[in-house]
């Protein structure tokens, strides 16, 4: 039997674009009361993910506070992204196509420039991969 092994995540710069263009908006899409089109909602999701999945506790004026660490560089971004994707799959179980980096790349490089949907999430909704409730 033949099989193919391939990494689940794209390489460094592409990984950042995938995170910002597919993962953060998908989390915002699943959050009640948030809009994946709204930059402020995506910013809140990004900060929460960073604090939740890449945070550390620091003592500020006698109180322990959680702060997000940097995800700059592949050695930090990849494990962070893996933790976020594990959480996303465990809690929302999105279709595998929604998290496929190749599908995101196809939308970004071929569909979006030709006048397709303006966001990856809109593309997934339009193609029936994601359903609005």
Beta strands, then each sheet from edge to edge (+ up, - down):
strand 1: 55-60
strand 2: 63-68
sheet 1: 1+ 2-
end
